[in-house]
Amino acid sequence: MSGARGKPLRFERVSKSFALQGGGCKRAVDSLELDIGAGEFVAIVGPSGCGKSTLLRLADGLIAPDTGRVSVDGSEPRPGPDIGFVFQNFRLIPWRTVSDNVGFALEASMRSTSERRRAALDALDHVGLADWADQYPSQLSGGMRQRVALARVLVGKPQILLMDEPFASLDAQTREFMQEDLVALCEQAKPTVLFVTHSIDEALLLADRVIVMAEGRVVNDIDVSLPRPRSTASVQTDPAYAGIRNALWREVKALALGRSAFDRATEAT
């Protein structure tokens, strides 16, 4: 992934609504303002349905805002290798080998099969899977498949990396390994990262900032001042960690339950 460098990402009073089955519409993002600096790692947390995934799709140019403006380094975002998108499900092609799955991302821009193979092997080496290049997805564990999905994005050397709960389906140990691998990769290449998660611990391990969303808006923007390089052990033993985590947890819980429900639940305990 060497050579990738992040670009700034900006949302200026962005709103986006979707039609509902049976009539009416749902406003997923509502007059949202957010600036993300070049090379910054920003995690987004908040209750389900608050607009987190919609924000990623707007950043990728997969959908356009109804009002407002989304820009990458001043220009309208367009789907392509400069913007990598990693999903929760792996989306690998079962009849292609691991290296061919990774190289698939280059078929539009790189005609030579041998060039694609070299680039795919380099990306697989970054995620520790070069020895599995000629295997098929069915021969890999869930964690290994997600590494392939990450390599497929990294091979294009993206300047913006969008990640929608990419580790949510993994077991706890594999998830921790993948988190620390991502930390190392991002420290090396410095892409701009927008990372959606429901895990506060994951957000604090990975991010420079944590954005809290509710009802399509940013309701809090928290700097994570924990020192880098980070690991799960180093973060969770840092004296500042517990305070940041507890404050975030209380806020997200309050938003998920609704303020009045949260207040009643607190009073009952």
N, C-alpha and C positions, 0 to 999 in steps of 0.2 A: 504493500500500500504506500510505499515511499513515493513522494511527489504530490500526494494529495494535500491540499491545504484548504481550510474552511473559508466560506464566504458568509458575510452577514445576511441575516434573514429578518425581515420586518413585516409585521402585520399592522396596518393603519386603519383603525375603525372598521374592522372587517365583520360583516354579518353574512350568515348563510342559513337558509331555511330549506326544509324538505317537505314535500307533500305527504300527507298521511293517508293510509288506506281508509276509505270511507268519507274522505273530505277533510278539509282543514290543512294546517301545516304545523311543523315543529321547527322552531328556531334553534338550531344546534350551536351556532356561534353568534354572539350578539355584541356588536360595536367593540370588538376586541382589539386592544392595543398591546403589542409585545415587540420588543427589540432583542435580538439575539446576536451577540458579537461573533466575528470570525473566529473559528476554532473553539467556541464555547460549547460546553456540554450542559444542556438544560433538560431536566426531567419534569414531566407534567403528571401531577396526581390530582385526584378528585373523584367524586362519586360517579357511578355508572351513568351514562347518558348526559354528561356535562359538556361534551363537545371535544374531548381529547383526540379521538381518532379523526374526527372531521378536520381538526386543525392540521393534522399530518397530510391529509389528502389535499387540503388547500395549499400547503407548502410545496407539495410535489407537482402542482398544476393539474392533478387528476380531475379536480373540480374547480370552478371559478366562484369567487365571492359574489353575492348578490349586490353588496355595496362595500365600499372600502377598497383597499389595495394590499396585495401580497407581493413582496419583492425579494429577490435574491441578488444582492450586490447591485441594487437599483433597477433590476430588470424583472419582467414577469417570469415566474417559474414555469419550466416546461419539463415534462417527463423525459428522462434520458440518463446516460451514465454519470453525469455530474451530480445527480440527485439519486442516492441509493435508498431503497425502501425495504426494510426487513419486517416480515409479518410474523404473527404468532405461529401460524401453521407453515410448514416448510416449503410447500409448493414446488417440490422437485419433480422432474419428469422421470417416471419410473423405468422407462425403457432406455434411458441414457445413462452412461457411466457417470461417476462422480466428476471426473474432469470435463466431460461433455456437458454436464449440467452447469458447471461454472463457466465454461467457454461459451455457452449459449448466449450469455449477456453481451458477448463481443461480436456475434455473427453479423450484426448490422454495420459495424465499423471496421472489422478486421477480416479480410477475405482469406488469408492464409491459414490453413488448418494447423500447421506447425507453430505459427505465431500464437494462435489461440491456445494451443496445448501448453506452450511455455508459460504464457501469462496465467493460465489456470493452475498450473503446478506451483507457480510462485505464490498465488493467492492461497492455495491449499496448504502450502508450507507455513504461511503466516498463521493459520488456524490449526496446525499440527496434524494435517490429514494427507500430506503428500504421498504417503505409503498406501493410501486407499484410493488413489486416483482412478484405478481401473475396476473398482467394485461398483455395484449398483445400490441405489438407495435402500432397497429391501434388505441388504446385507449390513446395514448400519444401525446403530442404536439411535434413540431419539436425539440425544445430545450431539451425536456425530452428524445427523442430518441437519440440525440447526447450524452446526459449524459450516457445513456445505452451503447452506442458504446464505450465511454471512460472507463466505468466500465469494459466492456468486455476485454479491453486491460490491465487495471490496475490489474485485478484479477490474472494475471500471474506474477505480481511483476517485470515488465521489468526493465532492467538496462539501456536500450536505448529506448527512446520514439521518434518515427518519426511521424510527424503530417503534413498532406498535406491540407492546408487551411480548417481545421476542422470546423470552425465557419462561413465560408463564406455564407452559405445558411440561416443563422439565422437572425431574425429581430434584430435591433440595440440594444434594451434593453436586449434581451436574450443573444446576443453575449457578451455584457459587463459582464453579470452575469457569463457566462462560462469562460471568460478570467480571472476574479478574482478568480473563483474556481480553475482554473488551476494553477494560481500563488500560492495559498495556498497549493495545493496538491504537487507541485514540491518543495516548501520550506520544506515540511515535509519529503518527501522521497528522494529528490535529485537524480532523474534519470538524465542521459545525454539526452538532448532534442535537436532535429533538427526540426525546425518549419518553414514551408513554408507559406508565406502570401503575399498578395498584399497590405496590410494595413500597412503603416508606423506607425500609432498610435498604432496598435496592437503589432508590433514588439518592439516599445519602452516601452510599458507597460510590456511585458513578458520577454524580452531577456537580457542576460548579454552582448552579442555581436550581432551586425547586420552585416551579410554578404551581400554585393551587388554583384549580378551575372549579367553577360552579355556575350552572345555568348559562353556559356559553361565554362566560367572562372570566378574566383573571381577577381573583380576589386576594391573592397574596403572592409575593415574589421574594423568596428567601435565599440569601447568599449562604452557601455551604463553605465555611471557612476551614474545614478540616484539611490538614496538610496532605500533600501528595508526595510520592506515590502512595496509593491506598491499597489495602487488602481488607477483607472482612474483619480479621482480628485487629488490625491497627485502628480501623474506624470505630469499632464497637468498644474498644478500651480507651478511646480518647475522652477526656473529661467533658468536653463540650458536646459529645454525641447525644447523651441522654436528654439533655435539655432541648436540643433541636428536635429530636425524635418525638419527645412527649408533646411539645407544642404543635408539631405537624399532625400527630395522631389525633389530638383533641380537636383540631380544626377540621380535619377530614371527616372524623366521626360526627361532628356537629352538622356538617354539610350533608352527610349521607342520611342522617336521621331527620333533619330539619331542626332548626334552632329550638323550637318549643318542645319537640319530642326529646331532644338531647337534654334540655334543662330539666324536664320531668324525670328522665332516667337518672340524671345526676343526683337530683334531690332524693330519689328513692333508695340510693345506695349509701 
